[in-house]
Every structure is written in structure tokens, then in C-alpha cells.
Amino acid sequence: MAKPSRATECPKCCSTDLGKANQTGYGAVYPPNKMSLGSDVEHIMCTDCGLIIESYVKKPEKFKNTL
């Protein structure tokens, strides 16, 4: 699977001033029914209006075979 493309403009306010944020700790995502430390989440967000445009888990391999 190809890596997702990164946003270049906010769909809400049309600003091109975007930033990256990491969500860690208790905000991490965990696979169901697996003993795992989970994965932090990375967000691409608009630094003008605050809209979170894209979100990704940093370690997607931890979620293989969870369906």
C-alpha cells in the first residue's frame, strides 16, 4: 500500500499554514484483544483554525491481523 499523501491546504479555512502534532500516552491507539503497547498517533493540523486534517498511527504494523 502506498503512503498516504500529505495535505497542503485546510479544507475548512483554505489556509496553507499546517503543522504536525503527536498524540502519545493515554491518547495512543491499541489493537483489540492483543497484548501490545499500541502506537502513538500523528496529526496534520491547520495552525490557523485548528482543524485536524489527517491522522496516522506511527506503527501500523502493530495492527496487522486484527480483523
PDB file of N, CA, C, O and CB in Angstrom:
ATOM      1  N   MET A   1       0.841  -1.173   0.000  1.00  0.00           N
ATOM      2  CA  MET A   1       0.000   0.000   0.000  1.00  0.00           C
ATOM      3  C   MET A   1       0.890   1.242   0.000  1.00  0.00           C
ATOM      4  O   MET A   1       1.856   1.320   0.760  1.00  0.00           O
ATOM      5  CB  MET A   1      -0.959  -0.005   1.217  1.00  0.00           C
ATOM      6  N   ALA A   2       0.567   2.193  -0.839  1.00  0.00           N
ATOM      7  CA  ALA A   2       1.349   3.424  -0.931  1.00  0.00           C
ATOM      8  C   ALA A   2       1.100   4.306   0.293  1.00  0.00           C
ATOM      9  O   ALA A   2       0.031   4.260   0.902  1.00  0.00           O
ATOM     10  CB  ALA A   2       1.003   4.191  -2.226  1.00  0.00           C
ATOM     11  N   LYS A   3       2.099   5.101   0.636  1.00  0.00           N
ATOM     12  CA  LYS A   3       1.926   6.035   1.740  1.00  0.00           C
ATOM     13  C   LYS A   3       0.885   7.077   1.362  1.00  0.00           C
ATOM     14  O   LYS A   3       0.836   7.514   0.212  1.00  0.00           O
ATOM     15  CB  LYS A   3       3.267   6.711   2.108  1.00  0.00           C
ATOM     16  N   PRO A   4       0.047   7.480   2.320  1.00  0.00           N
ATOM     17  CA  PRO A   4      -0.955   8.494   2.014  1.00  0.00           C
ATOM     18  C   PRO A   4      -0.292   9.833   1.693  1.00  0.00           C
ATOM     19  O   PRO A   4       0.777  10.147   2.218  1.00  0.00           O
ATOM     20  CB  PRO A   4      -1.932   8.651   3.187  1.00  0.00           C
ATOM     21  N   SER A   5      -0.933  10.612   0.832  1.00  0.00           N
ATOM     22  CA  SER A   5      -0.389  11.922   0.504  1.00  0.00           C
ATOM     23  C   SER A   5      -0.633  12.877   1.665  1.00  0.00           C
ATOM     24  O   SER A   5      -1.611  12.740   2.400  1.00  0.00           O
ATOM     25  CB  SER A   5      -1.017  12.471  -0.799  1.00  0.00           C
ATOM     26  N   ARG A   6       0.240  13.819   1.818  1.00  0.00           N
ATOM     27  CA  ARG A   6       0.109  14.813   2.880  1.00  0.00           C
ATOM     28  C   ARG A   6      -0.727  15.989   2.384  1.00  0.00           C
ATOM     29  O   ARG A   6      -0.610  16.408   1.233  1.00  0.00           O
ATOM     30  CB  ARG A   6       1.500  15.298   3.356  1.00  0.00           C
ATOM     31  N   ALA A   7      -1.557  16.504   3.254  1.00  0.00           N
ATOM     32  CA  ALA A   7      -2.393  17.649   2.931  1.00  0.00           C
ATOM     33  C   ALA A   7      -1.517  18.886   2.741  1.00  0.00           C
ATOM     34  O   ALA A   7      -0.462  19.008   3.363  1.00  0.00           O
ATOM     35  CB  ALA A   7      -3.447  17.888   4.037  1.00  0.00           C
ATOM     36  N   THR A   8      -1.951  19.784   1.894  1.00  0.00           N
ATOM     37  CA  THR A   8      -1.226  21.033   1.679  1.00  0.00           C
ATOM     38  C   THR A   8      -2.082  22.254   1.961  1.00  0.00           C
ATOM     39  O   THR A   8      -1.578  23.376   2.015  1.00  0.00           O
ATOM     40  CB  THR A   8      -0.710  21.095   0.266  1.00  0.00           C
ATOM     41  N   GLU A   9      -3.408  22.029   2.146  1.00  0.00           N
ATOM     42  CA  GLU A   9      -4.318  23.144   2.398  1.00  0.00           C
ATOM     43  C   GLU A   9      -5.459  22.686   3.300  1.00  0.00           C
ATOM     44  O   GLU A   9      -5.932  21.555   3.189  1.00  0.00           O
ATOM     45  CB  GLU A   9      -4.871  23.715   1.070  1.00  0.00           C
ATOM     46  N   CYS A  10      -5.891  23.558   4.180  1.00  0.00           N
ATOM     47  CA  CYS A  10      -7.002  23.252   5.081  1.00  0.00           C
ATOM     48  C   CYS A  10      -8.324  23.305   4.317  1.00  0.00           C
ATOM     49  O   CYS A  10      -8.616  24.307   3.664  1.00  0.00           O
ATOM     50  CB  CYS A  10      -7.026  24.237   6.276  1.00  0.00           C
ATOM     51  N   PRO A  11      -9.134  22.229   4.390  1.00  0.00           N
ATOM     52  CA  PRO A  11     -10.413  22.242   3.691  1.00  0.00           C
ATOM     53  C   PRO A  11     -11.455  23.155   4.345  1.00  0.00           C
ATOM     54  O   PRO A  11     -12.474  23.463   3.728  1.00  0.00           O
ATOM     55  CB  PRO A  11     -10.954  20.843   3.613  1.00  0.00           C
ATOM     56  N   LYS A  12     -11.216  23.587   5.574  1.00  0.00           N
ATOM     57  CA  LYS A  12     -12.177  24.440   6.284  1.00  0.00           C
ATOM     58  C   LYS A  12     -11.939  25.926   6.010  1.00  0.00           C
ATOM     59  O   LYS A  12     -12.870  26.653   5.660  1.00  0.00           O
ATOM     60  CB  LYS A  12     -12.100  24.175   7.787  1.00  0.00           C
ATOM     61  N   CYS A  13     -10.677  26.380   6.170  1.00  0.00           N
ATOM     62  CA  CYS A  13     -10.406  27.814   6.040  1.00  0.00           C
ATOM     63  C   CYS A  13      -9.468  28.151   4.876  1.00  0.00           C
ATOM     64  O   CYS A  13      -9.160  29.321   4.650  1.00  0.00           O
ATOM     65  CB  CYS A  13      -9.812  28.333   7.326  1.00  0.00           C
ATOM     66  N   CYS A  14      -9.010  27.127   4.133  1.00  0.00           N
ATOM     67  CA  CYS A  14      -8.135  27.269   2.964  1.00  0.00           C
ATOM     68  C   CYS A  14      -6.730  27.769   3.293  1.00  0.00           C
ATOM     69  O   CYS A  14      -5.988  28.139   2.384  1.00  0.00           O
ATOM     70  CB  CYS A  14      -8.765  28.205   1.984  1.00  0.00           C
ATOM     71  N   SER A  15      -6.354  27.788   4.550  1.00  0.00           N
ATOM     72  CA  SER A  15      -5.001  28.177   4.934  1.00  0.00           C
ATOM     73  C   SER A  15      -4.007  27.118   4.473  1.00  0.00           C
ATOM     74  O   SER A  15      -4.333  25.932   4.413  1.00  0.00           O
ATOM     75  CB  SER A  15      -4.903  28.385   6.461  1.00  0.00           C
ATOM     76  N   THR A  16      -2.809  27.550   4.153  1.00  0.00           N
ATOM     77  CA  THR A  16      -1.742  26.601   3.813  1.00  0.00           C
ATOM     78  C   THR A  16      -0.736  26.509   4.952  1.00  0.00           C
ATOM     79  O   THR A  16       0.316  25.888   4.803  1.00  0.00           O
ATOM     80  CB  THR A  16      -1.032  27.020   2.505  1.00  0.00           C
ATOM     81  N   ASP A  17      -1.051  27.122   6.084  1.00  0.00           N
ATOM     82  CA  ASP A  17      -0.173  27.095   7.255  1.00  0.00           C
ATOM     83  C   ASP A  17      -0.547  25.881   8.116  1.00  0.00           C
ATOM     84  O   ASP A  17      -1.384  25.980   9.014  1.00  0.00           O
ATOM     85  CB  ASP A  17      -0.287  28.431   8.082  1.00  0.00           C
ATOM     86  N   LEU A  18       0.080  24.748   7.832  1.00  0.00           N
ATOM     87  CA  LEU A  18      -0.232  23.496   8.507  1.00  0.00           C
ATOM     88  C   LEU A  18       0.902  23.100   9.436  1.00  0.00           C
ATOM     89  O   LEU A  18       2.041  23.529   9.254  1.00  0.00           O
ATOM     90  CB  LEU A  18      -0.500  22.384   7.488  1.00  0.00           C
ATOM     91  N   GLY A  19       0.589  22.284  10.429  1.00  0.00           N
ATOM     92  CA  GLY A  19       1.592  21.805  11.367  1.00  0.00           C
ATOM     93  C   GLY A  19       1.377  20.342  11.690  1.00  0.00           C
ATOM     94  O   GLY A  19       0.359  19.755  11.326  1.00  0.00           O
ATOM     95  N   LYS A  20       2.346  19.759  12.377  1.00  0.00           N
ATOM     96  CA  LYS A  20       2.304  18.354  12.757  1.00  0.00           C
ATOM     97  C   LYS A  20       2.234  18.279  14.278  1.00  0.00           C
ATOM     98  O   LYS A  20       2.895  19.049  14.975  1.00  0.00           O
ATOM     99  CB  LYS A  20       3.546  17.574  12.206  1.00  0.00           C
ATOM    100  N   ALA A  21       1.432  17.350  14.788  1.00  0.00           N
ATOM    101  CA  ALA A  21       1.309  17.145  16.232  1.00  0.00           C
ATOM    102  C   ALA A  21       1.340  15.650  16.517  1.00  0.00           C
ATOM    103  O   ALA A  21       0.849  14.854  15.718  1.00  0.00           O
ATOM    104  CB  ALA A  21      -0.002  17.791  16.787  1.00  0.00           C
ATOM    105  N   ASN A  22       1.911  15.268  17.646  1.00  0.00           N
ATOM    106  CA  ASN A  22       1.946  13.869  18.067  1.00  0.00           C
ATOM    107  C   ASN A  22       1.055  13.683  19.283  1.00  0.00           C
ATOM    108  O   ASN A  22       1.099  14.475  20.224  1.00  0.00           O
ATOM    109  CB  ASN A  22       3.394  13.420  18.379  1.00  0.00           C
ATOM    110  N   GLN A  23       0.254  12.640  19.258  1.00  0.00           N
ATOM    111  CA  GLN A  23      -0.612  12.271  20.369  1.00  0.00           C
ATOM    112  C   GLN A  23      -0.028  11.007  20.973  1.00  0.00           C
ATOM    113  O   GLN A  23       0.066   9.982  20.298  1.00  0.00           O
ATOM    114  CB  GLN A  23      -2.109  12.063  19.911  1.00  0.00           C
ATOM    115  N   THR A  24       0.365  11.071  22.243  1.00  0.00           N
ATOM    116  CA  THR A  24       1.042   9.947  22.883  1.00  0.00           C
ATOM    117  C   THR A  24       0.371   9.597  24.209  1.00  0.00           C
ATOM    118  O   THR A  24      -0.663  10.159  24.571  1.00  0.00           O
ATOM    119  CB  THR A  24       2.527  10.272  23.108  1.00  0.00           C
ATOM    120  N   GLY A  25       0.976   8.669  24.909  1.00  0.00           N
ATOM    121  CA  GLY A  25       0.492   8.307  26.248  1.00  0.00           C
ATOM    122  C   GLY A  25      -0.892   7.707  26.220  1.00  0.00           C
ATOM    123  O   GLY A  25      -1.133   6.747  25.488  1.00  0.00           O
ATOM    124  N   TYR A  26      -1.804   8.249  26.999  1.00  0.00           N
ATOM    125  CA  TYR A  26      -3.161   7.715  27.084  1.00  0.00           C
ATOM    126  C   TYR A  26      -3.952   7.943  25.795  1.00  0.00           C
ATOM    127  O   TYR A  26      -5.025   7.366  25.624  1.00  0.00           O
ATOM    128  CB  TYR A  26      -3.895   8.346  28.254  1.00  0.00           C
ATOM    129  N   GLY A  27      -3.441   8.769  24.894  1.00  0.00           N
ATOM    130  CA  GLY A  27      -4.096   9.004  23.616  1.00  0.00           C
ATOM    131  C   GLY A  27      -3.655   8.031  22.540  1.00  0.00           C
ATOM    132  O   GLY A  27      -4.084   8.141  21.391  1.00  0.00           O
ATOM    133  N   ALA A  28      -2.799   7.077  22.896  1.00  0.00           N
ATOM    134  CA  ALA A  28      -2.312   6.099  21.914  1.00  0.00           C
ATOM    135  C   ALA A  28      -3.437   5.162  21.504  1.00  0.00           C
ATOM    136  O   ALA A  28      -4.426   5.011  22.222  1.00  0.00           O
ATOM    137  CB  ALA A  28      -1.124   5.289  22.485  1.00  0.00           C
ATOM    138  N   VAL A  29      -3.278   4.536  20.348  1.00  0.00           N
ATOM    139  CA  VAL A  29      -4.245   3.583  19.812  1.00  0.00           C
ATOM    140  C   VAL A  29      -3.721   2.180  20.081  1.00  0.00           C
ATOM    141  O   VAL A  29      -2.530   1.913  19.923  1.00  0.00           O
ATOM    142  CB  VAL A  29      -4.489   3.812  18.282  1.00  0.00           C
ATOM    143  N   TYR A  30      -4.625   1.279  20.490  1.00  0.00           N
ATOM    144  CA  TYR A  30      -4.232  -0.089  20.835  1.00  0.00           C
ATOM    145  C   TYR A  30      -5.020  -1.093  20.016  1.00  0.00           C
ATOM    146  O   TYR A  30      -6.215  -0.894  19.798  1.00  0.00           O
ATOM    147  CB  TYR A  30      -4.438  -0.353  22.333  1.00  0.00           C
ATOM    148  N   PRO A  31      -4.385  -2.177  19.548  1.00  0.00           N
ATOM    149  CA  PRO A  31      -5.133  -3.212  18.843  1.00  0.00           C
ATOM    150  C   PRO A  31      -6.025  -3.986  19.814  1.00  0.00           C
ATOM    151  O   PRO A  31      -5.617  -4.253  20.944  1.00  0.00           O
ATOM    152  CB  PRO A  31      -4.171  -4.171  18.118  1.00  0.00           C
ATOM    153  N   PRO A  32      -7.231  -4.346  19.389  1.00  0.00           N
ATOM    154  CA  PRO A  32      -8.135  -5.080  20.282  1.00  0.00           C
ATOM    155  C   PRO A  32      -7.624  -6.495  20.548  1.00  0.00           C
ATOM    156  O   PRO A  32      -7.049  -7.128  19.663  1.00  0.00           O
ATOM    157  CB  PRO A  32      -9.546  -5.137  19.681  1.00  0.00           C
ATOM    158  N   ASN A  33      -7.831  -6.977  21.742  1.00  0.00           N
ATOM    159  CA  ASN A  33      -7.530  -8.352  22.138  1.00  0.00           C
ATOM    160  C   ASN A  33      -6.075  -8.755  21.915  1.00  0.00           C
ATOM    161  O   ASN A  33      -5.797  -9.928  21.665  1.00  0.00           O
ATOM    162  CB  ASN A  33      -8.418  -9.289  21.387  1.00  0.00           C
ATOM    163  N   LYS A  34      -5.158  -7.824  21.999  1.00  0.00           N
ATOM    164  CA  LYS A  34      -3.739  -8.130  21.859  1.00  0.00           C
ATOM    165  C   LYS A  34      -2.976  -7.454  22.990  1.00  0.00           C
ATOM    166  O   LYS A  34      -3.289  -6.330  23.384  1.00  0.00           O
ATOM    167  CB  LYS A  34      -3.199  -7.672  20.471  1.00  0.00           C
ATOM    168  N   MET A  35      -1.983  -8.146  23.499  1.00  0.00           N
ATOM    169  CA  MET A  35      -1.099  -7.538  24.480  1.00  0.00           C
ATOM    170  C   MET A  35      -0.083  -6.709  23.692  1.00  0.00           C
ATOM    171  O   MET A  35       0.815  -7.262  23.057  1.00  0.00           O
ATOM    172  CB  MET A  35      -0.393  -8.627  25.395  1.00  0.00           C
ATOM    173  N   SER A  36      -0.222  -5.418  23.735  1.00  0.00           N
ATOM    174  CA  SER A  36       0.640  -4.554  22.943  1.00  0.00           C
ATOM    175  C   SER A  36       0.737  -3.190  23.604  1.00  0.00           C
ATOM    176  O   SER A  36      -0.153  -2.780  24.350  1.00  0.00           O
ATOM    177  CB  SER A  36       0.116  -4.424  21.499  1.00  0.00           C
ATOM    178  N   LEU A  37       1.810  -2.506  23.323  1.00  0.00           N
ATOM    179  CA  LEU A  37       1.964  -1.141  23.816  1.00  0.00           C
ATOM    180  C   LEU A  37       1.244  -0.135  22.940  1.00  0.00           C
ATOM    181  O   LEU A  37       1.181   1.046  23.283  1.00  0.00           O
ATOM    182  CB  LEU A  37       3.427  -0.782  23.907  1.00  0.00           C
ATOM    183  N   GLY A  38       0.705  -0.572  21.829  1.00  0.00           N
ATOM    184  CA  GLY A  38      -0.039   0.313  20.950  1.00  0.00           C
ATOM    185  C   GLY A  38       0.870   1.196  20.131  1.00  0.00           C
ATOM    186  O   GLY A  38       2.061   0.918  19.987  1.00  0.00           O
ATOM    187  N   SER A  39       0.307   2.258  19.595  1.00  0.00           N
ATOM    188  CA  SER A  39       1.046   3.164  18.729  1.00  0.00           C
ATOM    189  C   SER A  39       0.594   4.599  18.973  1.00  0.00           C
ATOM    190  O   SER A  39      -0.591   4.868  19.172  1.00  0.00           O
ATOM    191  CB  SER A  39       0.856   2.780  17.248  1.00  0.00           C
ATOM    192  N   ASP A  40       1.550   5.505  18.955  1.00  0.00           N
ATOM    193  CA  ASP A  40       1.216   6.922  19.010  1.00  0.00           C
ATOM    194  C   ASP A  40       0.520   7.317  17.710  1.00  0.00           C
ATOM    195  O   ASP A  40       0.618   6.616  16.702  1.00  0.00           O
ATOM    196  CB  ASP A  40       2.489   7.789  19.246  1.00  0.00           C
ATOM    197  N   VAL A  41      -0.180   8.439  17.746  1.00  0.00           N
ATOM    198  CA  VAL A  41      -0.896   8.939  16.585  1.00  0.00           C
ATOM    199  C   VAL A  41      -0.276  10.272  16.170  1.00  0.00           C
ATOM    200  O   VAL A  41       0.020  11.118  17.014  1.00  0.00           O
ATOM    201  CB  VAL A  41      -2.420   9.094  16.886  1.00  0.00           C
ATOM    202  N   GLU A  42      -0.085  10.447  14.869  1.00  0.00           N
ATOM    203  CA  GLU A  42       0.439  11.700  14.331  1.00  0.00           C
ATOM    204  C   GLU A  42      -0.688  12.407  13.596  1.00  0.00           C
ATOM    205  O   GLU A  42      -1.416  11.784  12.824  1.00  0.00           O
ATOM    206  CB  GLU A  42       1.661  11.452  13.384  1.00  0.00           C
ATOM    207  N   HIS A  43      -0.833  13.704  13.831  1.00  0.00           N
ATOM    208  CA  HIS A  43      -1.884  14.504  13.188  1.00  0.00           C
ATOM    209  C   HIS A  43      -1.253  15.590  12.322  1.00  0.00           C
ATOM    210  O   HIS A  43      -0.216  16.152  12.673  1.00  0.00           O
ATOM    211  CB  HIS A  43      -2.824  15.138  14.249  1.00  0.00           C
ATOM    212  N   ILE A  44      -1.884  15.875  11.198  1.00  0.00           N
ATOM    213  CA  ILE A  44      -1.582  17.056  10.400  1.00  0.00           C
ATOM    214  C   ILE A  44      -2.754  18.001  10.651  1.00  0.00           C
ATOM    215  O   ILE A  44      -3.913  17.644  10.439  1.00  0.00           O
ATOM    216  CB  ILE A  44      -1.389  16.715   8.838  1.00  0.00           C
ATOM    217  N   MET A  45      -2.430  19.213  11.108  1.00  0.00           N
ATOM    218  CA  MET A  45      -3.495  20.138  11.500  1.00  0.00           C
ATOM    219  C   MET A  45      -3.260  21.533  10.963  1.00  0.00           C
ATOM    220  O   MET A  45      -2.130  21.914  10.656  1.00  0.00           O
ATOM    221  CB  MET A  45      -3.619  20.189  13.006  1.00  0.00           C
ATOM    222  N   CYS A  46      -4.342  22.292  10.853  1.00  0.00           N
ATOM    223  CA  CYS A  46      -4.276  23.688  10.440  1.00  0.00           C
ATOM    224  C   CYS A  46      -3.882  24.522  11.656  1.00  0.00           C
ATOM    225  O   CYS A  46      -4.520  24.432  12.705  1.00  0.00           O
ATOM    226  CB  CYS A  46      -5.642  24.172   9.836  1.00  0.00           C
ATOM    227  N   THR A  47      -2.836  25.330  11.520  1.00  0.00           N
ATOM    228  CA  THR A  47      -2.396  26.152  12.645  1.00  0.00           C
ATOM    229  C   THR A  47      -3.171  27.462  12.725  1.00  0.00           C
ATOM    230  O   THR A  47      -2.936  28.262  13.630  1.00  0.00           O
ATOM    231  CB  THR A  47      -0.907  26.438  12.535  1.00  0.00           C
ATOM    232  N   ASP A  48      -4.095  27.693  11.786  1.00  0.00           N
ATOM    233  CA  ASP A  48      -4.942  28.890  11.859  1.00  0.00           C
ATOM    234  C   ASP A  48      -6.276  28.592  12.538  1.00  0.00           C
ATOM    235  O   ASP A  48      -6.660  29.298  13.470  1.00  0.00           O
ATOM    236  CB  ASP A  48      -5.186  29.452  10.458  1.00  0.00           C
ATOM    237  N   CYS A  49      -6.996  27.549  12.082  1.00  0.00           N
ATOM    238  CA  CYS A  49      -8.324  27.273  12.652  1.00  0.00           C
ATOM    239  C   CYS A  49      -8.333  26.060  13.582  1.00  0.00           C
ATOM    240  O   CYS A  49      -9.303  25.857  14.312  1.00  0.00           O
ATOM    241  CB  CYS A  49      -9.326  27.055  11.536  1.00  0.00           C
ATOM    242  N   GLY A  50      -7.262  25.244  13.568  1.00  0.00           N
ATOM    243  CA  GLY A  50      -7.167  24.104  14.478  1.00  0.00           C
ATOM    244  C   GLY A  50      -7.765  22.807  13.972  1.00  0.00           C
ATOM    245  O   GLY A  50      -7.764  21.813  14.698  1.00  0.00           O
ATOM    246  N   LEU A  51      -8.274  22.783  12.758  1.00  0.00           N
ATOM    247  CA  LEU A  51      -8.869  21.565  12.218  1.00  0.00           C
ATOM    248  C   LEU A  51      -7.807  20.474  12.062  1.00  0.00           C
ATOM    249  O   LEU A  51      -6.744  20.724  11.494  1.00  0.00           O
ATOM    250  CB  LEU A  51      -9.549  21.850  10.863  1.00  0.00           C
ATOM    251  N   ILE A  52      -8.086  19.268  12.561  1.00  0.00           N
ATOM    252  CA  ILE A  52      -7.210  18.125  12.315  1.00  0.00           C
ATOM    253  C   ILE A  52      -7.592  17.577  10.949  1.00  0.00           C
ATOM    254  O   ILE A  52      -8.715  17.120  10.741  1.00  0.00           O
ATOM    255  CB  ILE A  52      -7.336  17.020  13.448  1.00  0.00           C
ATOM    256  N   ILE A  53      -6.639  17.629  10.019  1.00  0.00           N
ATOM    257  CA  ILE A  53      -6.905  17.282   8.633  1.00  0.00           C
ATOM    258  C   ILE A  53      -6.651  15.804   8.365  1.00  0.00           C
ATOM    259  O   ILE A  53      -7.448  15.151   7.692  1.00  0.00           O
ATOM    260  CB  ILE A  53      -6.054  18.131   7.710  1.00  0.00           C
ATOM    261  N   GLU A  54      -5.549  15.274   8.886  1.00  0.00           N
ATOM    262  CA  GLU A  54      -5.189  13.874   8.694  1.00  0.00           C
ATOM    263  C   GLU A  54      -4.639  13.316   9.988  1.00  0.00           C
ATOM    264  O   GLU A  54      -4.026  14.043  10.770  1.00  0.00           O
ATOM    265  CB  GLU A  54      -4.164  13.713   7.552  1.00  0.00           C
ATOM    266  N   SER A  55      -4.850  12.039  10.220  1.00  0.00           N
ATOM    267  CA  SER A  55      -4.293  11.356  11.383  1.00  0.00           C
ATOM    268  C   SER A  55      -3.757  10.001  10.949  1.00  0.00           C
ATOM    269  O   SER A  55      -4.356   9.325  10.113  1.00  0.00           O
ATOM    270  CB  SER A  55      -5.357  11.195  12.505  1.00  0.00           C
ATOM    271  N   TYR A  56      -2.621   9.608  11.525  1.00  0.00           N
ATOM    272  CA  TYR A  56      -1.985   8.338  11.195  1.00  0.00           C
ATOM    273  C   TYR A  56      -1.433   7.700  12.452  1.00  0.00           C
ATOM    274  O   TYR A  56      -0.935   8.405  13.331  1.00  0.00           O
ATOM    275  CB  TYR A  56      -0.870   8.533  10.157  1.00  0.00           C
ATOM    276  N   VAL A  57      -1.509   6.380  12.559  1.00  0.00           N
ATOM    277  CA  VAL A  57      -0.769   5.697  13.619  1.00  0.00           C
ATOM    278  C   VAL A  57       0.672   5.599  13.153  1.00  0.00           C
ATOM    279  O   VAL A  57       0.933   5.365  11.973  1.00  0.00           O
ATOM    280  CB  VAL A  57      -1.375   4.270  13.941  1.00  0.00           C
ATOM    281  N   LYS A  58       1.609   5.778  14.076  1.00  0.00           N
ATOM    282  CA  LYS A  58       3.025   5.776  13.717  1.00  0.00           C
ATOM    283  C   LYS A  58       3.562   4.371  13.454  1.00  0.00           C
ATOM    284  O   LYS A  58       4.534   4.212  12.716  1.00  0.00           O
ATOM    285  CB  LYS A  58       3.833   6.429  14.815  1.00  0.00           C
ATOM    286  N   LYS A  59       2.941   3.348  14.048  1.00  0.00           N
ATOM    287  CA  LYS A  59       3.401   1.970  13.864  1.00  0.00           C
ATOM    288  C   LYS A  59       2.239   1.092  13.389  1.00  0.00           C
ATOM    289  O   LYS A  59       1.714   0.295  14.166  1.00  0.00           O
ATOM    290  CB  LYS A  59       4.005   1.411  15.185  1.00  0.00           C
ATOM    291  N   PRO A  60       1.832   1.230  12.123  1.00  0.00           N
ATOM    292  CA  PRO A  60       0.674   0.482  11.628  1.00  0.00           C
ATOM    293  C   PRO A  60       0.870  -1.029  11.640  1.00  0.00           C
ATOM    294  O   PRO A  60      -0.108  -1.776  11.641  1.00  0.00           O
ATOM    295  CB  PRO A  60       0.351   0.922  10.235  1.00  0.00           C
ATOM    296  N   GLU A  61       2.118  -1.490  11.648  1.00  0.00           N
ATOM    297  CA  GLU A  61       2.370  -2.943  11.655  1.00  0.00           C
ATOM    298  C   GLU A  61       1.814  -3.613  12.910  1.00  0.00           C
ATOM    299  O   GLU A  61       1.573  -4.820  12.900  1.00  0.00           O
ATOM    300  CB  GLU A  61       3.874  -3.219  11.548  1.00  0.00           C
ATOM    301  N   LYS A  62       1.607  -2.863  13.984  1.00  0.00           N
ATOM    302  CA  LYS A  62       1.056  -3.433  15.214  1.00  0.00           C
ATOM    303  C   LYS A  62      -0.406  -3.855  15.061  1.00  0.00           C
ATOM    304  O   LYS A  62      -0.946  -4.544  15.927  1.00  0.00           O
ATOM    305  CB  LYS A  62       1.181  -2.433  16.345  1.00  0.00           C
ATOM    306  N   PHE A  63      -1.041  -3.448  13.977  1.00  0.00           N
ATOM    307  CA  PHE A  63      -2.462  -3.723  13.777  1.00  0.00           C
ATOM    308  C   PHE A  63      -2.722  -4.785  12.713  1.00  0.00           C
ATOM    309  O   PHE A  63      -3.873  -5.022  12.347  1.00  0.00           O
ATOM    310  CB  PHE A  63      -3.175  -2.454  13.402  1.00  0.00           C
ATOM    311  N   LYS A  64      -1.679  -5.419  12.219  1.00  0.00           N
ATOM    312  CA  LYS A  64      -1.845  -6.498  11.235  1.00  0.00           C
ATOM    313  C   LYS A  64      -2.595  -7.673  11.883  1.00  0.00           C
ATOM    314  O   LYS A  64      -2.379  -7.993  13.052  1.00  0.00           O
ATOM    315  CB  LYS A  64      -0.453  -6.968  10.685  1.00  0.00           C
ATOM    316  N   ASN A  65      -3.454  -8.289  11.124  1.00  0.00           N
ATOM    317  CA  ASN A  65      -4.231  -9.456  11.556  1.00  0.00           C
ATOM    318  C   ASN A  65      -5.121  -9.176  12.763  1.00  0.00           C
ATOM    319  O   ASN A  65      -5.295 -10.044  13.618  1.00  0.00           O
ATOM    320  CB  ASN A  65      -3.300 -10.594  11.882  1.00  0.00           C
ATOM    321  N   THR A  66      -5.679  -7.983  12.840  1.00  0.00           N
ATOM    322  CA  THR A  66      -6.579  -7.663  13.946  1.00  0.00           C
ATOM    323  C   THR A  66      -8.048  -7.752  13.546  1.00  0.00           C
ATOM    324  O   THR A  66      -8.931  -7.603  14.391  1.00  0.00           O
ATOM    325  CB  THR A  66      -6.279  -6.277  14.470  1.00  0.00           C
ATOM    326  N   LEU A  67      -8.316  -7.994  12.263  1.00  0.00           N
ATOM    327  CA  LEU A  67      -9.720  -8.170  11.830  1.00  0.00           C
ATOM    328  C   LEU A  67     -10.016  -9.629  11.665  1.00  0.00           C
ATOM    329  O   LEU A  67     -11.136  -9.995  11.308  1.00  0.00           O
ATOM    330  CB  LEU A  67     -10.006  -7.421  10.509  1.00  0.00           C
TER     331      LEU A  67
END
